[in-house]
Amino acid sequence: MDGACKVARLGNDAVMTFSEALPETDEQIQRYVGMDLMAARAEAEAAGWAVVRLLEEHMPRTMDYRPDRINLTTDGTTDRFNASSGTGIVIEVDNG
């Protein structure tokens, strides 16, 4: 991905168009791996990601694709009722 994704397929032939480029490329978001979860969340928000999702390792996740969302997976825990808090180190990151 080059950071310029404009269209996302939503299923049933529905399409969502995004007029803006992604804040960071797939290569750039790898910098969050190894960071403290909450520090990575703050940096991702500052970089311009519309949605920063915090996930525990092996936690089920929805399969909807949102190009404006970054997923930070931790080796610690997240507050499942308040997705803006958690503990641990980021072990995996992807967008969508």
RODO-2510 file (C-alpha; in nm, 4 decimals, decimal comma):
residues 96
     n   res          X          Y          Z
     1     m     0,0000     0,0000     0,0000
     2     d     0,1375     0,3412    -0,0873
     3     g    -0,0713     0,5494     0,1511
     4     a    -0,3137     0,6616    -0,1208
     5     c    -0,5974     0,4117    -0,0846
     6     k    -0,9190     0,5716    -0,2039
     7     v    -1,1817     0,2940    -0,2204
     8     a    -1,2859     0,0140     0,0154
     9     r    -1,5244    -0,2702    -0,0709
    10     l    -1,7794    -0,3193     0,2041
    11     g    -1,9463    -0,6379     0,0796
    12     n    -2,2614    -0,6861    -0,1263
    13     d    -2,0951    -0,4682    -0,3909
    14     a    -2,1105    -0,1628    -0,1637
    15     v    -1,8169     0,0730    -0,1953
    16     m    -1,6941     0,3469     0,0381
    17     t    -1,4734     0,6164    -0,1125
    18     f    -1,2067     0,7925     0,0903
    19     s    -1,0925     1,1246    -0,0472
    20     e    -0,7801     1,1548     0,1643
    21     a    -0,4579     0,9564     0,1621
    22     l    -0,3755     0,7357     0,4593
    23     p    -0,1641     0,9037     0,7284
    24     e     0,1141     0,6421     0,7043
    25     t     0,2163     0,3564     0,4759
    26     d     0,2259    -0,0107     0,5810
    27     e     0,6037     0,0191     0,6185
    28     q     0,5784     0,3309     0,8356
    29     i     0,3261     0,1823     1,0803
    30     q     0,5691    -0,0957     1,1702
    31     r     0,7517     0,1596     1,3867
    32     y     0,4823     0,1055     1,6533
    33     v     0,5941    -0,2564     1,7119
    34     g     0,7858    -0,2750     2,0405
    35     m     0,6376     0,0471     2,1792
    36     d     0,4313     0,0798     2,4952
    37     l     0,0662     0,0398     2,3898
    38     m    -0,0562     0,3733     2,5212
    39     a     0,2417     0,5636     2,3760
    40     a     0,1796     0,3975     2,0385
    41     r    -0,1887     0,4911     2,0580
    42     a    -0,1022     0,8558     2,1255
    43     e     0,1475     0,8669     1,8371
    44     a    -0,0974     0,7015     1,5960
    45     e    -0,3654     0,9556     1,6852
    46     a    -0,1159     1,2401     1,6421
    47     a    -0,0163     1,0958     1,3017
    48     g    -0,3768     1,1381     1,1874
    49     w    -0,5380     0,7941     1,2082
    50     a    -0,9157     0,8398     1,2375
    51     v    -0,9599     0,5196     1,4406
    52     v    -0,6970     0,3534     1,6617
    53     r    -0,8157     0,0077     1,7694
    54     l    -0,6443    -0,1680     2,0615
    55     l    -0,6536    -0,5467     2,0535
    56     e    -0,5236    -0,8288     2,2691
    57     e    -0,3299    -1,1099     2,1051
    58     h    -0,5722    -1,3818     1,9848
    59     m    -0,8701    -1,1512     2,0454
    60     p    -1,1510    -1,1872     1,7912
    61     r    -1,1815    -0,8913     1,5579
    62     t    -1,4368    -0,7756     1,3079
    63     m    -1,3599    -0,8384     0,9420
    64     d    -1,4833    -0,5033     0,8139
    65     y    -1,2124    -0,3074     0,6351
    66     r    -1,1556     0,0569     0,7221
    67     p    -0,8556     0,2128     0,5522
    68     d    -0,8605     0,4954     0,8083
    69     r    -0,8181     0,2544     1,1037
    70     i    -0,4964     0,1231     1,2558
    71     n    -0,4996    -0,1930     1,4706
    72     l    -0,2469    -0,2169     1,7537
    73     t    -0,2169    -0,5669     1,9022
    74     t    -0,0639    -0,5943     2,2504
    75     d     0,0923    -0,8739     2,4525
    76     g    -0,0919    -0,7268     2,7520
    77     t    -0,4573    -0,6474     2,8072
    78     t    -0,7130    -0,3976     2,6831
    79     d    -1,0238    -0,2594     2,8456
    80     r    -1,2952    -0,4233     2,6382
    81     f    -1,5541    -0,1682     2,7487
    82     n    -1,3288     0,1324     2,6915
    83     a    -1,1223     0,0623     2,3814
    84     s    -0,8971     0,3576     2,4519
    85     s    -0,6994     0,1977     2,7345
    86     g    -0,4744    -0,1024     2,7799
    87     t    -0,1346    -0,2278     2,8926
    88     g     0,1641    -0,4001     2,7400
    89     i     0,3851    -0,3728     2,4355
    90     v     0,2659    -0,3548     2,0734
    91     i     0,3537    -0,6869     1,9095
    92     e     0,1677    -0,6463     1,5800
    93     v     0,0243    -0,3592     1,3788
    94     d    -0,1843    -0,3404     1,0620
    95     n    -0,4309    -0,1045     0,9042
    96     g    -0,7875    -0,1819     0,8162
***
